[in-house]
Structures are given as structure tokens and as C-alpha cells.
């Protein structure tokens, strides 16, 4: 589904799917299950980049580097 939607925008770059390890890492870091919609998305494509490297949707590695706010 996601890949079909994104093909409407020819300048975006889809990543390969996220690994099970990266998904488990996200859940471990935040201490909860990944929302179903995000998990489904990351299982299809691990992030979407626009021209010049702008991340439209962060990949799992970038999600893991997000700093939690108190």
C-alpha cells in the first residue's frame, strides 16, 4: 500500500524494509509496542527520503536516535 501511494511522487526514495532487530530495538527503547500503522509502514519501507536527503519519514535507525523529552 505505502509503495503504491509514494509512486505518485517520482522524486522520493524508498528504503528497503526495516529489520526485525531494528523494530525490536524501537520497542525496547520506548518500552512499548510499535503502533500497528508504523510497524506496517516500516515492514514495507524503512523510511522515505525526498530530494537532497530530506527525510519525509524517518527510518528505524533515526527513530532509535530520537531523544526522549522529560
N, C-alpha and C positions, 0 to 999 in steps of 0.2 A: 504494500500500500504506500509506504513512505517513498520508495524509489519511484513509483509512478507519479506521485504528486510533485516530486522535485524535478522530474524531467521537463516540467513546464518552464523551468528556469535553466537555460543552457549554460550559464556561466558558473554554476555551483559545482563543487566537488564533493562526491560522496565517499566516505571512508569505508573500509571493509568492516564487517560486523565486529562487535566487541567480543572479547573472550570471556569464558565463564569465570576465569580468575579475576578479570577486571570488574565484572559485575559483582562478584563476591566481595571484592575489595571495597566497592562503594557501599554495599550493605554493612560491612564491618565498620567502616569509618563512621557512618552516620547512625549505626545501631538500630537500623530498621530495614524492612524490605523495600526494595526499589519500587516506586509506583509502577503499576502494570503498563501504563502507556509509555513510560520512559524505558522500561525493560524491553518492551516490544520494539520500540524505535531502535535502541542500541543493538538489539539482535539482528536488525536489518542493515543498519549502517551506524558505525561508531562515530557520529558527528557529521556535520555538513559545513563546508567552508565556502565562502563567497570569494570573488576575485581579491587578489592581494592578501590572501591568508586570513581574512576576517572570519571568525567562527560564528556561523549563524546558530549552530547548536554545538555545544562543547562535546568533545569526545570523552570517553571514560577516564582517560589519564588526566585530562584537565579538571574533570569533576573531582577526582581524587585530590587535587591540589587546592581546592576551594577551602578558604579559611572560614571556620565557623565563627559566627558572631555571638557574643555572650548574651 
